[in-house]
Each structure stands twice: as C-alpha cells, then as structure tokens.
Amino acid sequence: MSTPVKHSKPVRYVAFEPNTEVLGIMLEGTIAFMEREGLALLLRKHGLEQVAPDQWYPLQRVLDLFTDLSNNPSGTSDMVAIGMKVGEVFQFPPEVTTLEQALELADAMNRAVYRNGDPGTIRAEKLGERHYRLHVHLPFPQDLHYGIWWAVAKRLVPDMRTLRIRREVIDQYTGVYEFEW
C-alpha cells in the first residue's frame, strides 16, 4: 500500500459543478462503514441517514460528509476503510470479471451513477500485459480512491500475491495509480 495523504490544514471537498447528483447505491459502502463504526450522527448531520439506492442525492452533501470525516484525527484510515467497503460492495455489470475490464470501464461506470454535472474523470492507460496506469480526477479524498481500487483489485485479481499498486497524489482531487499483476 502507499503512504496515506497527510493534510497540514483542514481540507474541503467541493463538487466540480454545484448541481451534480449521485445515485444512492453509490453511498451503500459509506453508510455501512459509518453505521458499523458508530458514525451515524455524521450521517444525520448531512441528511444521509436514510438513503434509497434508486434516489439521487446532491453530490456536495456527500462531499461535505467526506470533508468532515477527512478532517477527523482518524480521517486517513476512515477514508481508506470506507473506500475498501465501497470497493467490496460495488455492483459491476455482469461482463466485468477482470481487473483489466474494471479499469477500462471505470470512467463509464463512474459517469453512470451521476447526473446534472461533471463527476470528474477516470482514464485508463494500458502499459502492458496486466499493467495499467489509472489517471483519476474526482472531487473525493485520495485515500478513498486508494481504498476503493485496493478492494476492487482484491476482488478481481486471481492471485493477490502478484498485485502491485503504486500511487502518486498530484493534488487534492487528482491521483495516478499504477497496477501490475
């Protein structure tokens, strides 16, 4: 795993466009983690204690929740853990059975669960057989992305002993992940 992102001052995550909405199913892993860890008060604070999988929610509300979580003393580990839960429960289309497919379809799958604005981008670059670079520019914490992709790889790579993930954090919203397996 890579080094978590350390923030010297409080951070705030902001949607790229103010009207962007996210489908409730994408909040499943976040809510499951937070309920298990006794963080339900934060869900209530942001109006996310009752989330329906087929309903749309303001992305900024979700990002405000992640802002609060990221600025807590346990923010780094919470973000990685939430990301791992999200990666564990994410429902792939039936045709996605390999990490290569998940990486190549990541942007399309991401865009499918947002509406009314720019959710950001994920660009996969094939470097070789079972070797990819993923360019991620999304308005979420980098440690959340890391947890998501670690869990996705864990689900789809046949032999985890062969997996190597490297990450370079460019800025608050941009990271580059390199996968070899």
C-alpha positions in Angstrom: 0.0 0.0 0.0 1.1 3.6 -0.4 1.5 6.3 2.2 -1.8 8.0 3.2 -2.3 11.6 2.3 -1.5 13.9 5.2 -3.1 17.3 5.4 -1.4 20.0 7.3 -4.6 22.1 7.4 -8.3 21.3 7.1 -9.5 20.4 3.7 -12.8 20.9 1.9 -14.0 18.8 -1.0 -16.2 20.6 -3.5 -18.2 19.3 -6.4 -16.8 20.4 -9.8 -20.4 21.6 -10.7 -22.9 22.6 -7.9 -25.9 20.7 -9.3 -24.2 17.3 -9.7 -26.1 14.5 -8.1 -25.1 10.9 -7.2 -27.2 7.8 -7.2 -27.9 6.4 -3.7 -26.5 3.0 -4.4 -23.0 4.6 -4.5 -23.4 5.5 -0.8 -24.0 1.9 0.3 -20.4 1.2 1.4 -20.0 4.5 3.1 -23.2 4.1 5.1 -22.4 0.5 6.0 -19.0 1.5 7.3 -20.2 4.6 9.2 -23.1 2.7 10.9 -20.6 -0.1 12.0 -18.2 2.5 13.3 -20.8 4.5 15.3 -20.7 7.5 13.0 -24.4 7.7 12.4 -24.5 11.3 13.9 -22.4 12.5 10.9 -24.8 10.8 8.5 -27.7 12.6 10.2 -25.9 15.9 10.2 -25.6 15.7 6.4 -29.1 14.3 5.8 -27.8 10.9 4.7 -29.1 8.6 7.4 -31.9 7.3 5.1 -30.6 6.7 1.6 -32.5 4.8 -1.1 -30.4 3.1 -3.7 -32.5 4.4 -6.6 -32.7 8.0 -5.5 -30.5 10.9 -6.4 -28.6 13.0 -3.8 -26.7 16.2 -4.0 -23.0 15.4 -4.5 -22.0 18.4 -2.4 -23.8 16.9 0.6 -21.8 13.7 0.2 -18.6 15.7 -0.2 -19.4 17.7 2.9 -19.7 14.4 4.8 -16.3 13.3 3.4 -14.8 16.7 4.4 -15.9 16.2 8.0 -14.5 12.6 8.0 -11.2 13.6 6.4 -10.6 16.3 9.0 -11.1 14.0 11.9 -8.0 12.6 13.6 -8.8 9.1 12.1 -9.7 10.6 8.7 -7.0 8.9 6.7 -7.7 5.5 8.0 -11.5 6.1 7.8 -11.2 7.2 4.2 -9.2 4.1 3.2 -11.6 1.8 5.1 -14.7 3.4 3.5 -13.1 3.1 0.1 -12.4 -0.6 0.8 -16.1 -1.1 1.8 -17.2 0.7 -1.3 -15.0 -1.5 -3.5 -16.3 -4.6 -1.8 -20.0 -3.9 -2.4 -19.9 -2.1 -5.7 -22.1 -3.9 -8.3 -20.2 -4.4 -11.5 -22.0 -5.1 -14.8 -22.1 -8.8 -15.4 -19.5 -8.5 -18.2 -16.8 -7.2 -15.8 -15.0 -10.1 -14.4 -11.3 -9.0 -14.5 -9.4 -6.1 -13.2 -8.4 -5.1 -16.8 -12.1 -4.8 -17.6 -12.9 -2.8 -14.5 -10.0 -0.4 -15.2 -11.0 0.1 -18.8 -14.7 0.7 -18.0 -14.0 2.7 -14.8 -14.9 6.1 -16.3 -18.2 4.8 -17.9 -19.2 3.1 -14.7 -18.4 6.2 -12.7 -20.4 8.5 -15.0 -23.4 6.2 -15.0 -24.1 7.0 -11.3 -24.0 10.8 -11.6 -26.2 13.3 -13.3 -26.6 17.1 -13.7 -23.0 17.9 -13.8 -19.4 16.9 -14.1 -18.5 14.0 -11.8 -14.8 14.1 -12.9 -12.8 11.6 -15.0 -11.0 8.3 -14.8 -8.7 7.5 -17.6 -7.1 4.1 -18.0 -3.8 3.6 -19.8 -2.7 0.1 -20.7 1.1 -0.1 -20.3 1.5 -3.8 -20.9 0.0 -7.2 -20.2 -1.6 -6.9 -16.8 0.0 -3.4 -16.3 -2.2 -0.3 -16.2 -2.0 3.3 -15.1 -5.2 5.0 -14.0 -5.5 8.8 -14.0 -8.2 9.8 -11.5 -9.6 13.3 -11.3 -12.6 13.2 -9.0 -13.8 15.5 -6.2 -13.3 12.9 -3.5 -10.4 12.3 -1.0 -7.4 10.5 -2.5 -7.4 7.9 0.4 -11.0 7.0 -0.5 -9.9 6.2 -4.1 -7.0 4.1 -2.8 -9.3 2.0 -0.7 -11.8 1.5 -3.5 -9.2 0.4 -6.0 -7.4 -1.9 -3.5 -10.7 -3.7 -2.8 -11.6 -3.9 -6.5 -8.3 -5.4 -7.2 -8.7 -7.8 -4.3 -12.0 -9.0 -5.9 -10.7 -9.3 -9.4 -7.1 -10.3 -9.4 -6.8 -14.1 -9.2 -3.6 -14.2 -7.2 -3.2 -11.2 -4.9 0.5 -12.1 -4.3 1.2 -10.8 -7.8 -0.5 -7.4 -7.3 1.4 -4.2 -7.0 -0.3 -0.8 -6.7 1.6 2.4 -6.7 0.0 5.8 -6.2 1.1 9.3 -6.8 -1.1 12.1 -5.4 -0.9 15.1 -7.7 -3.3 17.3 -5.7 -6.4 17.1 -3.6 -8.5 15.8 -6.5 -6.0 14.1 -8.8 -4.0 10.9 -8.4 -2.3 8.4 -10.6 -2.5 4.7 -9.8 -0.3 2.1 -11.4 -1.4 -1.6 -11.2 0.6 -4.6 -12.1 -0.4 -8.2 -11.5 
